[in-house]
């Protein structure tokens, strides 16, 4: 098994494979600066340059500079990943605090998942937010796009800025401790734009995360090594195409991981699918 335990920022290797990170010429234009004390977009600043403080958290994220991020490229056969430490620890700590107060997780039927025709309780908490009118269907459930809370929208805007992508939906997973888990699956639902990477922000307890090639699973069971990472507090992982066509990913249980982990997976849902 290939293991990548990434604990510090690293420069992108010159020969690390083809990058899906756009060049400077491909950057999205910056949003216009707001003119009110509390801007419509909480990630903007007012004309005086004052930050927008939300529950003690500066949602302009002034300590995060896209040009200063150091990316790690991980490539295998049709596996294409980019990894960086996105958020300083104190900012990531504040986001955990805010999300623990504000994220409204599903209950009832939306807290269940269908596996081989049978319904089971999801072994973690989930919530979805996004632009108006969007839905996301997976494992037999159809989830709505609830309105963006301010802090979650600000993180979305930050991820868009540093990746030069446009995301309109997020799936939030909360793992209360190392017993909560996520089984092997692909993010290849028909609603997803296949050209846009899945952007995964990890907050809280570091957890092991692995990829398994589809031909290494039964019935083929080819000898293809798993690729394993340890996702750190405040990190960002990009699963670039065609990763989700060929590789399953999972977050296994770990009794040695007692803390809470919150994972934000930003996606681009196609309006007409």
N, C-alpha and C positions, 0 to 999 in steps of 0.2 A: 504494500500500500504506500502510495506517495503521500507524505505528510508535509504540510506547510503550517507551522506554528508561527504566526506573524505577530510580533509584539512591539515592533517599532516601525517608523516610516522608512521606506526603502525606495531608492531610485528605480525607475523603470529600466530594465535591461534593454540595451540597444538591439539585441537579437531575440527579444522575447516573443516574437510573432506579430501578426497583424493586429493593430489596435483598432478598436471601434470608438475610441475617444476622438471626437472631431478636432480638426486643427483650429487655430485662432480664426482663420477665415470663415469657419463654419459655426462660429459662436452665435447664439441667439442674441438679439438686441436686448439691452438692458431695459427694464420697465421704467417709465417716466417717474420722476421723484414726486411723491405726494405733496400736497400743499396744506393739509390740515394737521392738527395736532395728533390725531389718531388716523393714519392713512387707511384708505380702503383695503390696501394690501398690507398686512401687518409686517411684512418683511421689508417695507420701504421706510425711508426716513422723511421727516418733514423738512421744510425749507431752511430751518435753522440748523439742520444737521443733527438734531437731537435724536437719540435712538428711541424706538418704541419699546418700552418696558412692559412686559406682560407677566404678571405674577413674579416680578423680580428678574425675569429672563429677557435679555436683549435679543429680540427676534430679528435684528439685522445681522447677527452672528459676525461681529466685526473682527474676531480673532481667526476666522476661517477665510483664507485666501486661496482661491482656486489655483493660482500660479505657484503656490508653495506646497501643494499636495504632492506627495511622492507615491507613485503607483507601482504595484507589483503585478506583473503579467504572468498568468499561469495558463499554459496551453498543453493540450494533449490531442488525440485524434478527435476532431470536431468538438473539443472542449475549449472555450475561450472565456477567461475570467480576468477581471481587473479588480484589484483590492487596494484600499488605502485606509489610513486612519483619518477620518473626516473631522471629528469633533474633539476639542480639548476635553479632558476629563471633567472639569468643573461644569462645562456646558452640557455634556452628556448626563451628568448627575442631575442637573436642573431639569432636563427634559424628562428623565425618568419620574421625577417628582411631579411635574405638571401632568404627564400622561396617566400616572397612577390616580390623579384626582379627576381627570376629565374624560378619558376614553370610556365610551359606553359599549360594553361587550354584549354580544348576542346571548339570548336565552331561548328556551323552548326549542322549536323545530330547527331554528337557524343555528343552534348549538349542537346539532347532530350531523353525521356524515354517513353516506351510503357506501358500503364496501361489499362487493359481490352480492348485491341485492338485499343486504341486511343493514339496518340502521344502528349506529353506535354513537355514544357520546364522544365529542371531539376531545382528545387528551390535552387540551390547552384552551384558552379563551381567545375568541376572535371578534373582530369588528371591521367594517369597511366604510370608507369615506371617499367622496369623489365629486366630480362636476355633475351638475343637474342632469337627471335623466339616464345616467349610466347604470348598468347592472353587470354583475359578474357571476357566471354559473360554473360550478365545479362540484364534483362528487355528489351530484343529485340535489344540490341546494342552489338557489338563486338569491344573491345578496344585493341589497340596494346600495346606492351611493348617497349616504347621509352627508349633510353640509360639512365643509371643512372647518374644524375648530382652529382658532388662530395659530397656536403653536405647531400643530400638524401641518397646516398650510405653509407656514414659514419654513419648515424642514423640507416640504415638497419643493418650494421655490429654490432653496439652497441646493438641493440635489439636481434640479433642472439646470441651475447655473453652472455647477462644476462638471456636469456630464454633457452639457449642451444638447440635452434631450427635452422633450415635452411630456410630462406625466400628468394624467388626469384622474388617477384612481390609486388607492392604497388599501392593502390588506394588512391589518394589525394583528399580530399573534402575541399573546402574553403567556409565558411559561412561568408558573409560580415557583418551580424548583426543578431539580434534575429529573424528577419523575415524569414531568410533562415532556411531550415528544412530538415529532412529526415524521410520519413514515415516508418511504420512498415514493416519489411522484415526479412528474414533469409539469412545468408551467407552460402548457401548450394548448390551452383552451382557444376555441375559435374566435372569441371576442378580442383576444390579445393581438396587438400589432406585432407580427413576427419579425419586423425589422428593428424593433426597439428593445434594448436590453432590459431585463428585470433589475431594478436597483434596490438592494437590500441593506437597510440601515439597522445595525445591532446596538442595543442599549442594555446595560446591566450586566448580569452574569455572563462571562465568556462561556461559549459552548462549542463542542465539536460539531462539525458540519462536513458531510462527505458527498461525493458524486460517484455514481456507479454507472458504467456504460450499459446500455440496454442489452448488448450481446453477452454481457457477463452475468446476466440474470437467467433463471430457468426459462425455457428449456435448453438454450444454447450453452450457457455457462462457459463462455470462452475465457481464456486466461488474460483478462484485462484488469490491471490494478485499479483499485479505488483511489480517488484523490481526496485527501482529507485536509481541512483547515480548522484552525481554532479562531472563531470570530470574536474579536475583541470589543470591549465597551467603546462605543463611538465610531465604529468602523463602517465602511461602505464597501459592499461587494457588488460588482456588475456581472451579471450572467449574460454575456453577449451571444447573439445568434452565431452559429446554429446550435448552441449548447443544449437547449431544451428539446431539440429534435432527437438527440442521441443519448443524452445522459439524464438519469434520475438523480435526485438529490434528497437528502434526509437529515434530520437532526435527531440523533438517537438519545435515549435516556442516559443520564449520568448521575449516579448517586454522589459523586464528588463535586457536583455543582449545585450548592444549596440555595443560591440566590435567585431573585426574579430576573427574567430576561424579557425585554420587549423588542419585537422585530417589526420593522416597517418595510413592506415590499411594495415599492412604487411600480406602477404598470401604466401602459398606454392602452386604453380600451378603444377599439374602433367604433365610431358612432353608428355606422351602418354595417352590420355583420350578418 
